[in-house]
Amino acid sequence: MHLPALPVLAATLVLGPGVLPATGAEEVEHYAAASSETLAEAMENLAAYNAKVEAVMARDDLGVQDMEEVHEYTYTMEQAVARIASEVEKIAVVLERVHLSSEGDNPHALRGATEVYLEMTAPLTE
């Protein structure tokens, strides 16, 4: 996942250099992430893995294994959030088409854009 430079810089300034990806000898073990190929999959994964993290955080004492468990979950969560962000950007473009169509005099264009918009946003509103 590629992050824009400004947010990475801001995160680094606020949280310190530990937020940057590890390189070389600093590489950490990576885990396989659950697939988030669609917005619906991403939403399902985010809900499921948020629940898993909440369960770990509810434990009285957090040990190294607990922290590693959360670390493993974040791989799926990061992919899910990236998919959601990507899809929301696309939704914004279609919503603008709905907006502009609603200002015009072409009901067919409005219906078409709105149909696409509602289909795209369904996983967010279910």
N, C-alpha and C positions, 0 to 999 in steps of 0.2 A: 504494500500500500504506500503510495507516494503522498506525503503531506506537503502542502504549500510552505515555502520558506518562512514566512512571517509567523504563522502559528507555532512552528517548531522553535523558532527563535524565542518567541514569547514564553513558551512552555519551558525552555531551557533556562531563561532568565528567572522565572518564578520558581521552578522546581529543582533547578540545578542540572549539571551535565548528566546525571544518572538517567534522565529521560530519553537520552539519545540511544539509538540502536548500538548494541555491542559490536565491536569489530575485532578481527584477528583473534588473539589469545583470549580476549574478553567474551568470545561467543558463548552464549548459553544454550542449553539444550532446547530444541524446538519441538513442539507437539503438533500433531495433525489436527487440523480444525474441521469441524463439521461444515458441510457445504452450505453456502448461502447464495445459491445461484439466482434466486428470485426474491422479490420483496417479501412474499409470504414466508418463504423459508427463513429469511433473515429475521423477520418478526418472531417466528416460532423459536428460532435458536436464541435470540436475545432474551425472550421470556424464560425459556428453559434454563439457560445458563445464568441469568440473573438470580433465579430461584436457587440454583446450586451454590452460587457465591453467598447468597443470603444465609443458606444453611451452614456454610462454613463459618461465616461471621457470627453466627448465633452461638458458636461453641465458646465455652468459658475461657479456655486458654488456647491461644493460637501457637502452634509449634511449626517447625520447619516443614513438616509434611503438609500441614494445613495451608501454609503459604505456597508451597509447590502445587497443591491442588488448585488454588485460585489462579496461579500462574498458568497452569495448563488450560483452564477454562477461558482465560483471556484471549487465547488464540482464536477460538470460535467467536467470542464476543467482538473482537476487533474486526473480523471479517464480516460479521452481521452488521455492525455499525457502518462499515465502509459501504456495504451494499445499500443500506437504508439511505445513507447520504447521497450516493450516486442516483438512486431512484427518485429521491425527493428533488434533486436538481432537475431531472427530466420532468417530473410532475409540475414543477414551477413553470417550465416552458409551456406545457400544455395548458395550465391554468391561465397563463397570459393570453393564449389563443382563445380560451373561453371568454375571458374578459373583453378582449378586442372584438370578438364575434358578437358579444352581447350589446356592444355599442353600434353595431352595423345594422344592415337591413336584409341580412341573409339568414333566415331561420334554419336552413339546411346546414350551413357552416356551424352555427351555434350548436345544433343537435349533434353533429359529428364530433366537434371538439369536446363537448360535454360528455358524450358517451365514452370517449377515450379517457378523459379525466376521471370519471367515476370508476371506470374499470381499473385504472392505475392506482387509485387511492383506496380501493376496497380493502386491501390487507391492512391499511392503517386504521380503518374505521370499524373493522369487524370485532 
